[in-house]
Amino acid sequence: MRIKHKDIDIPKETPFLNCKLGREKYAKVLTNIVDTYSDGFVLAINNEWGTGKTTFVKMWQQYLVLNNFKTS
């Protein structure tokens, strides 16, 4: 059985606009951590399947781009 969902729209200028889970505050905290450790580090985002990890990372990546961070 495959469950398919519709991806949430992530606007380039306001990546968390359509987020109904209040995840922008977590992006801000993580961005401060990334900014603090300029030598780099490993970060794991772990939770159960279907909880929005991938969507959060896509939103956060766009948030980082808007704040002049390099992402790949």
N, C-alpha and C positions, 0 to 999 in steps of 0.2 A: 504494500500500500504506500503510495506516495502522497504526501500532503504538500500542496503548492500554495504559497501565499503571494500576495501582491506586495512588491517592494514599496516602501514609503518614499514619497517625494522628498528629496533633500535639496532645498534651494541653495545655490552657491553663496549668496550673501547672508543668509540666515539659516544655517544648517539645522538648527534645532526648532525651527518654526512649527513643524508638523509633529514634533515629539509630544506625546501625551503622557509620558512617564517621568517628566522632569529631569532628564539626563544631562542637561547643560551644566548643572552645578558640578557633576562628576567630571565632566570634560575640563572645567576650569581648574579643579583640584589637580587632576592629572597633568594638565598643561603647566601648572606651577611646578610640579615635581620634575617634569621633563626639562623645564627651563633651569632648574636648580642643579641638575646633574649633567653638566656639559660634556663629561667624558663618556656618557652613555650608560645604559643599563638594560636589563631584560625586564619586561613587564608582561605578566600573564593576566588575561581576563578570562575568568572561569565561572561558568554557571551551567545550568541544565539546558538541554536542547530547546530552542524556541523562545528563549528569554530575551532575545534582541541584541546579543553580543555583536554580531556582524553589522547590524544597523547602527549600533552605537559607534563602532569603529569607523564606519563610513562617515557618520556625522562629525565625529571627532577629527577625522583627517581633514575634512573641509574646514572645520573650525581652526585647526592648526595652520592651514594654508592662508586663511584670512588674517592670521596673526603672525605671518611672515616666518613660519617654520618650514623647513624643507621636509617633504614627505616623499615616499616612493610608492 
